[in-house]
Each structure stands twice: as structure tokens, then as C-alpha cells.
Amino acid sequence: MDRIAQLKAYLAESPADSFLRHALALEYIKHNDDRSAREAFETLLANDPKYVGSYYHLGKLLERLGEQDNAIAAYEKGMEVAREVRDMHAYNELQAAREDL
């Protein structure tokens, strides 16, 4: 868990750092702390909605939690953002995840 503590310390110094918040969410997933991971992803996307990589991971997390409708919404919002920022690789990954549901 020291990686989580380290990331939290960095976030205390740079609370608006989307990369750090994304990394923290992924660490929570590794430790099976889905609630904290979800909070981290949702906070990140509320503050930085163009951080396109988090939509995929949030969608996958929501799928695991059995929240298919919310997962679809995350993928679709991510696809919209990916199109806006012209990240076709992310768009295609999100679209594939959406179609797999």
C-alpha cells in the first residue's frame, strides 16, 4: 500500500494533477478497493473531463460492479471526448468496449 500513500502525498502537493489521480485509481484497483478507485476516477473526470484514458478504466470498473448502464455511459462519454480531442486510438478502444457489452 505504500504506493498509494506515495501517490496521495504527491496529490496533496498537486491536487489538480490528473495523471497522479489516474495512477491512484489504478493502484486502488490493484488492491481491490473498487469504491476508492471509482471515487478517484469520478473526481478526476469531474475536474478534467478531457482526460480520455480514465473513461475506459472507469467503464471496466463499472462493468465489474454490474453497473452496465453506467459503464455504457462512461464509454459513450469517453468516445465523445476522444472525438473532440482527436484521439482515435482511445475512441476505438472505447467503442470496442462499448460493443462488447
HELIX and SHEET records of a PDB file:
HELIX    1   1 ASP A    2  GLU A   13  1                                  12    
HELIX    2   2 SER A   18  LYS A   30  1                                  13    
HELIX    3   3 ASP A   34  ASN A   47  1                                  14    
HELIX    4   4 GLY A   53  ARG A   64  1                                  12    
HELIX    5   5 GLN A   68  GLU A   84  1                                  17    
HELIX    6   6 MET A   88  ASP A  100  1                                  13    
END                                                                             
